[in-house]
Amino acid sequence: MFEIKSFFLFLLVLNFEINPLMEKVVLLIGGNLGDRQALLKEAVLELGKQFEILKLSGIYETAAWGGKSSGNYLNMAVLLSTDKSPMEVLNIGLEIENALGRKREVKWGDRTMDIDIIYFGEQVMQTERLKVPHPMMSNRRFVLVPLSEILPHFIHPQLKMSSQDLLEKCSDKSEVKRFASSLF
């Protein structure tokens, strides 16, 4: 038994030594146009070609947020691992959105796919194109419910609160309904 534990510990250490710069990233993906569930599945498959997918939340249905779109959204959280930079991850997400038919005509408008970076490890960054952690996440139940499912105890690097605590204190009372347990 000791030899098996030692072997697995060796593999864990070896993996860390080979990939010391791997960062865990949380994305929220979703949309309200087209075959919403099929588009989520396609987005996850495309993300899996670029990153190591570690965990997927269930799929949640919510009303439109922000008042500019019609039709309910399907959303889910994706935990992945990467050695790419935040800007590289952003650009890959935008490429996937475009490949899945995303049109940017109205801010917070209808869309086939939206891929937002919620966390990039514990990094904090603000550029013109990217703000991490996502600045609106703590005000949106449709983000916090799936996030709390996959990372309930992760501490927000600026707010110093866990995902579960952020959800409990969230002033957004919009209904977030479980749509499906998994994509696959």
Summary of the structure (lengths in Angstrom):
residues: 184
radius of gyration: 17.1
end to end distance: 34.4
largest distance: 59.9
contacts: 550
relative contact order: 0.19
helix: 36%
strand: 25%
